[in-house]
Amino acid sequence: MSSAMSPTSPSGTLPTRTATSSTDDAIPDEDSSEVSKLFHERLDAWRHACAYLEDYVEATEKLQHSTAKDYDKVLKTVNSPLKEGHHFDQSLGGVAGLFDNIRTNTQGLQNSHTETAKTLKGSVIPIFTRLHTEIKNKTKELNKGVGKQSKVVDKARNASQKHIELLGQHTAASETTSSTIKATEDPYLLQRQVYHRLNKQVLEENNNRDDMISIQNNFSQFEAHVVQTFQQGIAQFNQVIASQAEQSRTMYGDLTANAQRITPDFEWNGFVKRHAHVLIDPSAGKRSVESIAFANQDHKSTRPLIAGSLERKTGIMKKYDAGFYVVTPAKYLHEFKTDDDFAKDPTPENSLYLPDCMIGAVDGVKFNVRGKDASGGSMATKLARTHEFAFKAHTPDDAKKWHTIISGVAGQTTSEAPDSTPSSPAGATTTQAPIVQEPGTAASTEAPATSEKVI
């Protein structure tokens, strides 16, 4: 033992503690495991931070996996064939090709998210999992090293404290009693024992201190490793996610570009080409009524016996108004406002069944026909009044021509009297044709009126 630790000094006095020792408490008022506990808390903080990142990447991996399933639902929206798909050109560059492209890119998006999930699970998550394990191992290392050393220090301090207290008891007893002190209780011996234990305590404290300094220095390097691993994991995470995002951008961009490449008239031109036999040819001429043929178009019953313009006395003012008249093989004299079949439906203004009429003689350009309007149907004809129809042709020859045909259809022979103008067929010498009697009705025996209202 050195002189500093010898029981007596050369002068025979007890060794004294250095100035540093004089200011130190024998038993420091400190927790020897305080630094160790602080590092435990710090390791827990890093472990939890690592767990957060690990959970974040795992949640992102699950999101990618879930998104891949959602894209399967999206894909099903365009998986069925297009309704009325035969209307679209099946070659590339059209709408059908667009939907093929949509299906391909959507399948690619689904695969991209699936692969991203696999990469995150296989490459990124293990980075944080391994780091998490390293931090746990660091905690175990701290427990085995500094943790045990702290207990040794505490044990040494308890031993020193026990002997200091024992020294105090026997030094006090030596002053109050005259009895013989046991050798084992000699304050001198007890003091030396205190120094012995203090020496062991200080050695353990210094060893613990050296260990803690080593741990502190090692912690700096370990935390740098933790931060660098965080950076490495996040960088790789970003690379995976960015790659997936780039793939999505590329696929959506391809989808958009494919749609933009469809020329506005591509589908229309194909449609016209496929259905040229159905669609209307704009260059073909329009149809006209004149070019149309139909059944019985030229049947003899449709050809008028005579047709043209006549004037008839009408109205209160008894003036002559022009009209278009036709005598048909069906023995009717029809009156129309015009001979235009297209402007309006050619429904007669009046229709006289000539065999039921009285025909007057011709007077220059004039002649009369007495009868009932049959244009309203059989019942209306029965209820209609007999009228005097006064006609005027454009020339005497036209008048004779009309009168001859009308009389012939009516089955009458008329004695012409140029110098007389009968107001009714009764004033003329005529032979009445047989009146057509409708079934279930009696033949009319009504005598011709001597005065008629001309319409």
C-alpha positions as CSV (number, residue, x, y, z in Angstrom):
1,M,0.0,0.0,0.0
2,S,1.3,3.5,-0.7
3,S,2.1,5.9,2.1
4,A,-1.1,7.8,1.5
5,M,-3.0,4.7,2.4
6,S,-0.8,3.6,5.3
7,P,-2.3,3.5,8.8
8,T,0.1,6.2,10.1
9,S,2.1,8.9,8.5
10,P,5.8,9.3,9.1
11,S,5.0,11.8,11.9
12,G,2.7,9.2,13.5
13,T,-0.6,11.0,12.6
14,L,-3.5,9.5,10.8
15,P,-3.6,10.1,7.1
16,T,-5.8,12.9,6.0
17,R,-7.9,13.1,2.8
18,T,-6.9,15.4,0.1
19,A,-8.7,18.7,-0.4
20,T,-10.9,17.0,-3.0
21,S,-11.8,14.3,-0.5
22,S,-12.5,16.9,2.2
23,T,-15.2,18.4,0.0
24,D,-16.7,15.1,-1.1
25,D,-19.3,13.2,0.8
26,A,-18.3,9.7,1.7
27,I,-21.6,8.5,0.5
28,P,-22.6,10.8,-2.4
29,D,-26.2,12.0,-2.3
30,E,-26.9,10.6,-5.8
31,D,-28.5,7.7,-7.5
32,S,-25.8,5.6,-9.1
33,S,-28.3,4.3,-11.7
34,E,-29.6,7.8,-12.6
35,V,-27.5,8.0,-15.7
36,S,-28.4,4.5,-16.6
37,K,-32.1,5.2,-16.2
38,L,-31.7,8.3,-18.4
39,F,-30.2,6.2,-21.1
40,H,-32.9,3.7,-20.7
41,E,-35.5,6.4,-21.3
42,R,-33.6,7.6,-24.3
43,L,-33.4,4.1,-25.8
44,D,-37.1,3.8,-25.2
45,A,-37.7,7.1,-27.1
46,W,-35.6,5.9,-30.1
47,R,-37.4,2.5,-30.0
48,H,-40.8,4.2,-30.1
49,A,-39.7,6.5,-32.9
50,C,-38.5,3.5,-34.9
51,A,-41.8,1.7,-34.1
52,Y,-43.7,4.7,-35.5
53,L,-41.8,4.6,-38.8
54,E,-42.2,0.8,-38.9
55,D,-46.0,1.2,-38.4
56,Y,-46.1,4.0,-40.9
57,V,-44.5,1.9,-43.6
58,E,-46.6,-1.2,-42.7
59,A,-49.8,1.0,-42.9
60,T,-48.6,2.2,-46.3
61,E,-48.0,-1.4,-47.4
62,K,-51.5,-2.3,-46.4
63,L,-52.8,0.8,-48.2
64,Q,-51.0,-0.3,-51.4
65,H,-52.4,-3.8,-51.1
66,S,-55.9,-2.4,-50.5
67,T,-55.6,0.0,-53.4
68,A,-54.7,-2.9,-55.6
69,K,-57.9,-4.6,-54.6
70,D,-59.8,-1.4,-55.3
71,Y,-58.3,-1.2,-58.7
72,D,-59.7,-4.7,-59.3
73,K,-63.2,-3.1,-58.8
74,V,-62.3,-0.2,-61.1
75,L,-61.2,-2.7,-63.7
76,K,-64.5,-4.5,-63.6
77,T,-66.3,-1.3,-64.7
78,V,-64.7,-1.6,-68.1
79,N,-64.2,-5.3,-68.3
80,S,-67.5,-6.1,-70.0
81,P,-67.8,-5.6,-73.7
82,L,-69.1,-2.3,-74.9
83,K,-72.9,-2.3,-75.3
84,E,-73.7,-1.8,-79.0
85,G,-69.9,-2.3,-79.5
86,H,-70.4,-3.2,-83.1
87,H,-71.0,0.5,-83.8
88,F,-67.3,1.2,-83.0
89,D,-64.4,0.5,-85.2
90,Q,-62.5,-2.5,-83.8
91,S,-59.1,-1.4,-85.3
92,L,-56.6,0.6,-83.3
93,G,-57.0,4.3,-83.1
94,G,-60.7,4.2,-82.2
95,V,-63.0,4.0,-79.2
96,A,-62.8,0.2,-78.9
97,G,-59.0,0.5,-78.9
98,L,-59.3,3.3,-76.2
99,F,-61.1,0.9,-73.9
100,D,-58.6,-1.8,-74.5
101,N,-55.9,0.7,-73.5
102,I,-57.9,1.7,-70.4
103,R,-58.2,-2.0,-69.4
104,T,-54.4,-2.6,-70.0
105,N,-53.4,0.5,-68.0
106,T,-55.8,-0.2,-65.2
107,Q,-54.5,-3.7,-64.9
108,G,-51.0,-2.2,-64.9
109,L,-52.0,0.2,-62.0
110,Q,-53.4,-2.7,-60.0
111,N,-50.1,-4.7,-60.6
112,S,-48.1,-1.6,-59.7
113,H,-49.8,-1.2,-56.3
114,T,-49.4,-5.0,-55.6
115,E,-45.7,-4.9,-56.4
116,T,-45.2,-1.7,-54.3
117,A,-46.9,-3.5,-51.4
118,K,-44.5,-6.5,-51.8
119,T,-41.4,-4.2,-52.1
120,L,-42.4,-2.3,-49.0
121,K,-42.9,-5.5,-47.0
122,G,-39.8,-7.2,-48.3
123,S,-37.3,-4.3,-48.5
124,V,-38.3,-1.3,-46.5
125,I,-40.1,-2.6,-43.4
126,P,-37.1,-5.0,-42.6
127,I,-34.8,-1.9,-42.3
128,F,-36.9,-0.5,-39.4
129,T,-37.5,-4.0,-38.0
130,R,-33.8,-4.7,-37.7
131,L,-33.1,-1.3,-36.2
132,H,-35.9,-1.9,-33.7
133,T,-34.1,-5.1,-32.7
134,E,-30.8,-3.3,-32.4
135,I,-32.3,-0.7,-30.0
136,K,-33.8,-3.5,-27.9
137,N,-30.4,-5.2,-27.8
138,K,-28.8,-2.0,-26.8
139,T,-31.2,-1.8,-23.9
140,K,-30.3,-5.4,-22.9
141,E,-26.6,-4.5,-23.1
142,L,-27.2,-1.5,-20.9
143,N,-28.9,-3.6,-18.4
144,K,-26.2,-6.2,-18.3
145,G,-23.3,-3.7,-18.1
146,V,-24.1,-0.5,-16.4
147,G,-27.1,-1.8,-14.7
148,K,-25.1,-4.5,-12.8
149,Q,-22.2,-2.0,-12.1
150,S,-24.7,0.3,-10.5
151,K,-25.8,-2.4,-8.2
152,V,-22.1,-3.1,-7.3
153,V,-21.6,0.6,-6.5
154,D,-24.7,0.6,-4.3
155,K,-23.5,-2.5,-2.5
156,A,-20.1,-0.8,-1.9
157,R,-21.7,2.4,-0.7
158,N,-23.9,0.4,1.7
159,A,-20.8,-1.3,3.2
160,S,-19.0,2.0,3.6
161,Q,-22.1,3.6,5.2
162,K,-22.4,0.7,7.7
163,H,-18.8,1.0,8.9
164,I,-19.0,4.8,9.1
165,E,-22.0,4.4,11.3
166,L,-20.2,1.7,13.4
167,L,-17.2,4.1,13.8
168,G,-19.5,6.8,15.0
169,Q,-21.1,4.5,17.6
170,H,-17.8,3.4,19.1
171,T,-16.1,6.7,19.0
172,A,-19.0,8.1,21.0
173,A,-18.8,5.2,23.4
174,S,-15.1,5.6,23.9
175,E,-15.8,9.1,25.4
176,T,-18.6,8.1,27.8
177,T,-17.4,4.7,29.2
178,S,-14.3,3.6,31.0
179,S,-14.8,0.0,30.3
180,T,-12.4,-2.0,28.1
181,I,-13.2,-1.6,24.4
182,K,-13.1,-4.8,22.4
183,A,-10.4,-5.1,19.9
184,T,-12.8,-5.5,17.0
185,E,-14.6,-2.3,18.1
186,D,-11.4,-0.1,18.4
187,P,-12.2,3.1,16.6
188,Y,-8.7,3.1,15.2
189,L,-9.4,-0.3,13.6
190,L,-12.8,0.7,12.5
191,Q,-11.5,3.9,10.8
192,R,-9.0,1.9,8.8
193,Q,-11.8,-0.5,7.8
194,V,-13.8,2.5,6.7
195,Y,-11.0,3.6,4.5
196,H,-10.7,0.1,3.1
197,R,-14.3,0.1,2.1
198,L,-14.3,3.6,0.9
199,N,-11.4,2.6,-1.4
200,K,-13.4,-0.3,-2.8
201,Q,-16.4,2.0,-3.2
202,V,-14.4,4.7,-5.0
203,L,-12.9,2.0,-7.3
204,E,-16.4,0.7,-8.1
205,E,-17.7,4.3,-8.6
206,N,-14.8,5.2,-10.9
207,N,-15.3,1.9,-12.8
208,N,-19.0,2.8,-13.1
209,R,-18.1,6.3,-14.2
210,D,-15.6,5.0,-16.8
211,D,-18.3,2.6,-18.0
212,M,-20.9,5.4,-18.2
213,I,-18.4,7.6,-20.1
214,S,-17.8,4.8,-22.5
215,I,-21.5,4.3,-22.9
216,Q,-22.1,8.0,-23.4
217,N,-19.5,8.1,-26.2
218,N,-20.9,4.9,-27.7
219,F,-24.4,6.4,-27.5
220,S,-23.4,9.3,-29.7
221,Q,-22.2,6.8,-32.4
222,F,-25.3,4.6,-31.9
223,E,-27.7,7.5,-32.3
224,A,-25.9,8.5,-35.5
225,H,-26.4,5.0,-36.7
226,V,-30.1,5.2,-35.7
227,V,-30.6,8.5,-37.6
228,Q,-28.7,7.2,-40.6
229,T,-30.8,4.1,-40.7
230,F,-34.0,6.3,-40.5
231,Q,-32.7,8.2,-43.4
232,Q,-31.8,5.1,-45.4
233,G,-35.3,3.5,-44.7
234,I,-37.2,6.7,-45.6
235,A,-35.1,7.2,-48.7
236,Q,-35.8,3.7,-49.9
237,F,-39.5,4.1,-48.9
238,N,-39.6,7.3,-51.0
239,Q,-37.9,5.5,-53.9
240,V,-40.5,2.8,-53.9
241,I,-43.5,5.1,-53.5
242,A,-42.1,7.5,-56.1
243,S,-41.6,4.7,-58.5
244,Q,-45.2,3.6,-58.0
245,A,-46.4,7.2,-58.4
246,E,-44.3,7.5,-61.6
247,Q,-45.8,4.3,-63.0
248,S,-49.3,5.6,-62.2
249,R,-48.5,9.0,-63.9
250,T,-47.1,7.2,-66.9
251,M,-50.1,4.8,-67.2
252,Y,-52.7,7.6,-66.8
253,G,-50.6,9.7,-69.3
254,D,-50.7,6.9,-71.8
255,L,-54.4,6.5,-71.3
256,T,-54.9,10.2,-71.9
257,A,-52.6,10.3,-74.9
258,N,-54.4,7.3,-76.4
259,A,-57.7,9.2,-76.1
260,Q,-56.2,12.3,-77.6
261,R,-55.0,10.4,-80.7
262,I,-58.5,9.5,-81.7
263,T,-59.4,11.9,-84.6
264,P,-62.8,13.4,-84.3
265,D,-64.1,11.8,-87.5
266,F,-62.4,8.4,-87.1
267,E,-65.4,6.6,-85.7
268,W,-67.8,8.4,-88.0
269,N,-65.9,7.5,-91.1
270,G,-65.8,3.9,-90.1
271,F,-69.5,3.9,-89.3
272,V,-70.3,5.4,-92.7
273,K,-68.1,2.8,-94.4
274,R,-69.6,-0.2,-92.6
275,H,-73.2,1.0,-93.1
276,A,-73.0,2.6,-96.5
277,H,-75.8,0.2,-97.7
278,V,-78.1,1.7,-95.0
279,L,-77.2,5.3,-94.7
280,I,-78.4,8.0,-97.1
281,D,-76.2,9.0,-99.9
282,P,-76.1,12.9,-99.8
283,S,-75.1,13.0,-103.4
284,A,-78.2,11.1,-104.6
285,G,-81.1,13.1,-105.9
286,K,-84.2,13.8,-103.9
287,R,-87.4,11.8,-104.5
288,S,-90.3,13.5,-106.4
289,V,-93.9,12.6,-106.6
290,E,-93.7,12.6,-110.3
291,S,-91.2,9.7,-110.3
292,I,-93.3,7.5,-108.0
293,A,-95.4,4.7,-109.3
294,F,-98.1,2.9,-107.4
295,A,-100.8,0.3,-108.0
296,N,-103.8,1.4,-110.2
297,Q,-102.1,4.7,-110.8
298,D,-103.5,4.9,-114.3
299,H,-106.7,2.9,-113.9
300,K,-109.5,4.1,-116.2
301,S,-111.7,4.9,-113.3
302,T,-109.2,7.5,-112.1
303,R,-109.2,9.5,-115.4
304,P,-111.6,12.4,-115.5
305,L,-114.1,12.6,-118.4
306,I,-113.5,16.3,-118.4
307,A,-111.7,18.6,-116.0
308,G,-111.1,22.3,-116.0
309,S,-112.1,25.8,-114.8
310,L,-115.7,26.9,-114.6
311,E,-117.4,29.8,-112.8
312,R,-120.4,29.3,-110.5
313,K,-122.9,31.8,-109.2
314,T,-122.5,31.9,-105.4
315,G,-123.3,34.0,-102.4
316,I,-125.8,36.7,-101.6
317,M,-124.3,39.0,-104.3
318,K,-125.0,36.4,-106.9
319,K,-121.5,36.8,-108.4
320,Y,-119.6,34.2,-110.3
321,D,-116.5,32.6,-108.6
322,A,-114.0,30.5,-110.5
323,G,-113.4,26.9,-109.4
324,F,-111.9,23.7,-110.6
325,Y,-114.5,21.1,-111.7
326,V,-114.2,17.4,-112.7
327,V,-116.6,14.9,-114.1
328,T,-115.5,11.4,-113.1
329,P,-116.3,7.9,-114.5
330,A,-118.1,7.4,-111.2
331,K,-120.7,9.9,-112.5
332,Y,-119.9,12.7,-110.1
333,L,-119.3,16.4,-110.7
334,H,-116.8,17.5,-108.1
335,E,-116.1,21.1,-107.3
336,F,-112.6,22.0,-105.9
337,K,-111.1,25.4,-105.1
338,T,-108.0,24.5,-107.0
339,D,-106.4,21.7,-109.0
340,D,-103.4,21.7,-106.7
341,D,-103.1,18.2,-105.0
342,F,-100.2,19.2,-102.7
343,A,-101.3,22.5,-101.1
344,K,-104.2,20.8,-99.2
345,D,-106.1,17.5,-99.2
346,P,-108.3,17.6,-102.3
347,T,-111.6,17.3,-100.6
348,P,-114.5,18.5,-102.8
349,E,-116.4,21.6,-101.9
350,N,-119.5,20.0,-103.5
351,S,-120.1,16.7,-105.2
352,L,-123.2,16.2,-107.4
353,Y,-124.2,12.6,-108.4
354,L,-125.3,13.5,-111.9
355,P,-127.8,10.6,-112.4
356,D,-129.8,12.2,-109.5
357,C,-129.6,15.7,-111.0
358,M,-131.6,17.7,-113.5
359,I,-129.6,19.3,-116.3
360,G,-130.7,22.6,-117.9
361,A,-130.2,23.7,-121.4
362,V,-127.1,25.7,-122.6
363,D,-127.5,29.4,-123.0
364,G,-124.4,30.8,-124.6
365,V,-121.7,30.1,-121.9
366,K,-124.2,29.3,-119.2
367,F,-126.0,26.2,-118.1
368,N,-127.6,25.0,-114.8
369,V,-127.6,21.7,-112.9
370,R,-130.1,21.1,-110.1
371,G,-129.3,18.5,-107.4
372,K,-128.1,17.7,-103.9
373,D,-124.5,18.0,-102.6
374,A,-123.3,14.4,-101.9
375,S,-119.9,15.3,-100.5
376,G,-121.0,14.8,-96.9
377,G,-121.9,11.1,-97.1
378,S,-125.1,9.2,-97.6
379,M,-126.9,10.4,-94.5
380,A,-125.9,14.0,-95.2
381,T,-127.1,13.7,-98.8
382,K,-130.5,12.5,-97.7
383,L,-130.9,15.5,-95.4
384,A,-129.4,18.0,-97.9
385,R,-131.6,20.4,-99.8
386,T,-131.8,20.5,-103.5
387,H,-130.0,23.5,-105.0
388,E,-129.7,25.2,-108.3
389,F,-126.1,25.3,-109.5
390,A,-125.6,28.0,-112.2
391,F,-122.4,27.5,-114.2
392,K,-120.6,29.7,-116.7
393,A,-117.9,28.5,-119.0
394,H,-115.2,30.6,-120.6
395,T,-116.5,30.2,-124.1
396,P,-119.8,28.8,-125.7
397,D,-117.8,25.9,-127.1
398,D,-116.5,25.0,-123.6
399,A,-120.1,25.3,-122.3
400,K,-121.4,22.9,-124.9
401,K,-118.6,20.5,-124.2
402,W,-119.2,20.5,-120.5
403,H,-123.0,20.3,-121.0
404,T,-122.7,17.4,-123.4
405,I,-120.5,15.3,-121.1
406,I,-122.6,16.1,-118.0
407,S,-125.9,15.3,-119.8
408,G,-124.4,12.1,-121.1
409,V,-123.3,11.0,-117.7
410,A,-126.6,12.0,-116.2
411,G,-128.4,9.9,-118.9
412,Q,-130.5,12.9,-120.2
413,T,-131.2,14.4,-123.6
414,T,-131.5,18.1,-123.5
415,S,-133.3,20.3,-126.0
416,E,-131.2,23.4,-126.4
417,A,-133.0,26.7,-126.6
418,P,-130.5,29.4,-127.3
419,D,-133.1,32.1,-126.9
420,S,-134.2,31.0,-123.4
421,T,-132.4,30.9,-120.1
422,P,-134.3,28.5,-117.8
423,S,-133.7,29.1,-114.2
424,S,-134.1,25.5,-113.4
425,P,-134.0,22.2,-115.2
426,A,-137.9,22.2,-115.0
427,G,-137.9,25.1,-117.5
428,A,-136.0,23.0,-120.0
429,T,-137.1,20.1,-122.1
430,T,-135.1,17.2,-120.5
431,T,-135.4,13.6,-120.0
432,Q,-134.5,12.7,-116.4
433,A,-132.2,9.8,-115.9
434,P,-133.3,7.1,-113.5
435,I,-132.7,8.2,-110.0
436,V,-130.4,5.8,-108.1
437,Q,-132.3,4.5,-105.1
438,E,-130.3,3.5,-102.1
439,P,-131.3,0.3,-100.4
440,G,-134.1,0.8,-97.8
441,T,-135.3,4.1,-99.1
442,A,-138.2,5.1,-101.3
443,A,-137.6,6.9,-104.6
444,S,-138.2,10.6,-104.3
445,T,-141.2,11.9,-106.0
446,E,-140.5,15.5,-105.2
447,A,-141.4,17.8,-108.1
448,P,-138.7,20.3,-109.1
449,A,-139.2,23.6,-107.4
450,T,-140.1,26.6,-109.5
451,S,-137.8,28.9,-107.6
452,E,-134.3,27.8,-106.2
453,K,-131.7,29.3,-104.0
454,V,-128.6,29.4,-106.1
455,I,-125.5,28.7,-104.0
